[in-house]
Amino acid sequence: MFSQSDLWQFVPEHNAYSGSGRISFSLPQGEVSGPATVELSSSGKITIRTHIEHYVIPPEYRDLLMPFLHGAIPKQDGNKTVFKDRGEHSITGIEVTVADGRFRGTRGLVGGSHVDLLGNKNATLDIVPGDLEFVVAENESEELWCIPLFGGLGEFRGCENACSITDHVPYIHFAADGHVCGVQIFEPSDVADDRRFSAVAFGAIDGRPHGTPDEVSALIPWGLFSALEFACGRDVGSPWIELRGSDRQLRRRIHFRFGARGHKEGYPAFSLFDSARADSGVSAFIRRFFNLPEDVRRLLTPAMNLVRSGAPGNVSVDGSIADLVKALDAICKRHNLTRQNLLKNLDPANAKSIAEVTVEARERLGIVRRQCKADGKLNDLAVIDRIVSRQANVATSETDFGIAVAALLRKANLHDADAMNAYYSGLPIEVTWEGLLSSIRGQVIHSGAIHLNHRHELLGWFHLARHLHDVCKRVLFWEVGYKGTYKPSNVTFAGTYEVDRVAPTTTVSQLGYTVPPCSL
């Protein structure tokens, strides 16, 4: 397994390298070189500062370096050179040799510059690279990938499901797309400052292509960061990915930034207590999730990301509900539930009564159309035909968010709709949970906000957001086949709760409401 000293190998405490460098630009060709410093940050930001000692640029630039670097196009105006517009110059090669290895890259941007105005011979250039690699040992075998993880994973120390044979280090073991992977969580005492990682994810390369930065990035199982953020309710990010040999020694480091979108803490899916059972907790969830084919994980990760960003308290109540209805919308579409056959959802006796009413209405509309034609009101015929067409499908085909969500919950054997409608049925006004969901979806998606008559209504909508967040969690658990315990978003007391904890008889107070909202 890895230690934090492994991950910080070759990274000085001040997080900077010094060496000599060379930078190349696209046409017109030129070369710029000089001593360079590579500055790294734990967030993944990289800056290369070069003190220009040597450069060769096309003669039409009259030995003026900065116009060349910024892509200005030289134009002759008599005996003068005038620089107009901006060209398409870009950095096509970066190389900085340091004591422990070599940085290299194929693209970057000029982030800033300082030039000696007397002769333009002394300049300092800041480069922001786009695909920087740090190469320690070339032409040596690379067997493992690993990524240091920043984020709130330290609380899951003790939730591991496996232990290494050689050094007996516990870790979360899982397989993704046929490749063995793991997440090792460090002791909390090791993460006292924000320069330290809380965990490391790793896996076997198993002969997959890994020459280019894009190929190296593809080694990371799809959905890893989304699954970890969903589990812990916090941002999880990494400043780079490393390739190591079977001896765990560093071979290459590719400076990509992964994850960490800047959200506040949300509602985690699990607590430490959920790992008390072998089939529960973060390890069981991760294993279940990565047992899914990659194409299924690709369909689920957007919903996971929306559940993370839509955690109540991260954003406004409107923004939270908007993200959560988008997540439910996406899952309903995945199961082809957005368009419902309404008659099939009814009790057989009610379905028969509605069918008889619609047949009668269709016959009467036919009489109206024939009379219009006889009276010569030909302009009305197209409108009536459209009404007849819509009436023919009025009880069979309908797109309704609330009804689709209720159908999704029935499919997942979750009873929140039954519990909420039991409450609404006792009110003196005509309201259903499905109708409320459809109305609020229209408000937050199309109007961008919830209309409030009084400030005290805000608490009810916050409670609804917590409930929807909890519904999204349990639907995603059902999607991945997870049946253990979890940490609800809408309970007062800590403990272990089953995914199927909601019954038709569950009260609204048990779902986290003081007074559920009834209308917009």
Buried (B, 14 or more C-beta within 10 A) or exposed (E): BBBBEBBBBEBEEEEBBBBBBBBBBBEBEBEBBBBBBBBBEBEBEBBBBBBBEEBEBEEEBBEBBBBBBEBBBBEEEEEEBEBEEEBEBBBBBBBBBBEBBBBBBBBBEBEEBEBEEEEBEBBBBBBBBBBBBBBBBEEEEBBBBBBBBBBBBBBBBEBBBEEEEEEEBBBBBBBBBEBEBBBBBBEEEBBEEEEBBBBBBBBBBEEEEBEEBEEBBEBBBBBBBBBBBBBBBBBBBBBBBBBBBEEBEBBBBBBBEBBBEEBEEBBBBBBBBBBEEEEBBBBBBBBBBBBBEEEBBEBBBBBBBBBBBBBBBBBBBBBBBBBBBBBBBBBBEBEEBBBBEBBEBBEEEEBEEBBEEBEEBEEEBEEEBEEBEEEEEEEEEEEBEEEBEEBBEBBBEBEBBBBBBBBBBBEBEBBBBBBBBBBBEEEEEEBBBBBBBBBBBEBBBEEEEBEBEEEEBBBBBBBBBBBBBBBBBBBBBBBBEBBBBBBBBBBEEEEBBEBBBBEEEBEBEBBBBEEBBEEB
